[in-house]
Amino acid sequence: MSRVPARLPLAARIITEVFAPTVLVTLVLIASPLILPDVTLAQTAVAILFVTALPFSAVFVLARRGKLSDHHVGMRSQRGPVMAFAGVSIIVGLWILSLMQAPLAFHRLIFTVLLGLALSMAVNLVWKLSVHAAVAAFFAAMLASAALPIGLLWAALPLAVGWSRVQLQDHTWPQVIAGWAAGVGIYVFYLAFLS
């Protein structure tokens, strides 16, 4: 009987790491040349550098030096400066992409990431919304809408991610549900106004 609880945290940890926001956003950016017209590999590399690689590298280094609680920035009070740095990095990346004449559709996709980050940062000033859940919900909604009705199976992804965050006691269910709502809301905004 003690074996099952011992396995649950390991499974939750694996899900949390494999489907972390940085991983999912990087996957979307990698797929961009396949799904958006005229996006080049050089533009994709710049986007990955400024949207995920630089912000995550800074977080990882700061966490290793003990300046942050962990690489998921579990302490709500530490999230504001980290998200602000990520936002500045994304804005610089968008500026460089404009100099590279990246397609408007690519700018819109990256702006959506920035918008989600801004929403998460605003909420996290007062409450610890699950960014894992938000990004997983956005990612799943994007994949689901591309292949309805079978695409609805992607709903299992944010469910698994939410479960993992609660199992690891990094979030409560209300924080996860709020993350799902934020992710789906950002995706609806993207479809309605940016895509």
N, C-alpha and C positions, 0 to 999 in steps of 0.2 A: 504494500500500500504506500510506503514512503517513496517508491520509485517514481510514481506518477507525478507528485508535486515537484520532485527534483528535476524532472524532464521539462515541466511547463516553463520555468524561467529560462531554460536554455533555448527552447523553441521560441519563446517571446523575444529573447535577446537576438536570435538569428533573424527573425522577422523585422525587428526594429532596425537592425543594421542593414539588411539587404534592401529594405524598402524605405530607407531614410530619405528625407527631402532632397539632399544633395544628389543622391543616386538617381532618384526619379526625374528630377529636373535635368540632370545631365543626359539621361536616356532620351528625354524629349528633344533636347538640343541636338544630340547625335542623329536622331531620326529626321531632323528638319530638312536636310537636303532631299530626302525621299518623299516628304509630304508637302513641302512648300516649294513653289516654282522659283527657280533662279537663285537659290541659296547655295553658295559655294562652300567647299571644305575649309577654305581660309576664314570665311565669315563664321562658320560653325566653330572653328578653333578659338577665334577671338571671343565668341559668345561664351563658350565653356570656360575659358580663362577668367573672364570678368564676372560671370553670373554664378559659377559654382566653385571653380578651382581656387581662386584667390581668397574668397571669403572662407571656404572650408579650411584651407591651409592655415589661415590666420587663427581660426578657432582651434584647430588641432594643435598648433604650436603653443597657444596660450593655455590650453587645457593641459598639455604635457608639462608646462612650466608651473602649473598650479594656480594660474591667474583666473581660470574658469573652472566651474564645478566638474565639467566633463565635456566631451566633444558634441553632445546634444544640448549643451547649455541648459542644464536642468534647473538651475536657480533662476526664477523669473526676474529677479532684480538685475541679473547680468545680461538679460536678453536685449534690452534697448540699445546699448552701445554696439553690440554685435550685429544686430539687424540694421542699425544706422550705417555701419561700415559696409555691410553687404549692399545696402541701397546705393551708397556712393559708388561702389565698385560697378554695380549694374548700370548706373547712369553714365559712368566713364565708358563702359563697354558699348552702350547705345550710341554714344558720341563717336567712338571709333568706327562702329559699324555704319554710321551715317557717312563718315569720310570714305568708307569702302563701298559706298552705294549699295548697301544690302537692301534687299526687297522690303517694301513696306510691311508685308505679311510677317516677315521675320521680326521686324521692329515691334509689331503689335504683339506677337507672342512673348517677346522678352518684356515688353511693357506690362503684360499680364502678370508675369512673375513678380515684377516690381510692385504692382498693385496689390498682389497677394501678400507680399512682404510688408507693405505699408499697413495693410489691414491687421495683419498678425502683430506688428509692432504696436499699433494703437491699442489693441485689446490687451496685449501683454503688459501694458503700463499698469493695468489694474487687476488683471486676471490671467492665469496661465493657460491660454488656449493651446491645444495640441497642433503644432505645425506639422508633425508627422501625419496626423489624421487629415489635415487640410490638403496637403500636397497629394496624399494617396487618393483622396476623394476627387480632386481635380484631374489627376492622372487617369483614374478609373472612368470618370465621366467622359474624358476625351476619347479613350479607347472604346468605351461602350457606344458612344454616338457614331463612331465610324463603322459599326457593324451590328446595328440593331436587327432583330431582337436578341440574337445570340450574345451580343456584346454586353448584355446586362449581367452576364456571368462575372464580369470584371468587378461587380459590386463586392465580391469576396475579398478583394484586395484591401479596401479601406476597413472592412470588418476585421480582417486579420490584423492589420496594423493597429487599429483601435484596441483590440483585445490585447495585443502585445504591450501597448503603452500602459494599460491598466494593470496587467499582470506584473509588470516591472515596477509598479507603484510610482511611475513618473507622471501619470495623469489620472484624473477621475473620469468616470463615464460622462458627466456633463461637459468636461473640457474636451473630451474626444468628440462628442456629438456636436459641440460648437465648432470644432475643427472641420468636421464633415460638412456642416452647413456653410462655413466660410469657403471651403474648397469648391463645393457645388455652385455657390453663389458667384464666385469669381469666374467659374467656367461659363455660367449662364451669361454673365456680363461680357465675357470674351466673345461668345457666339452672337450675342445681340448687337454689340457695338464695335468690336474690334476685328472679327474674322472676315 
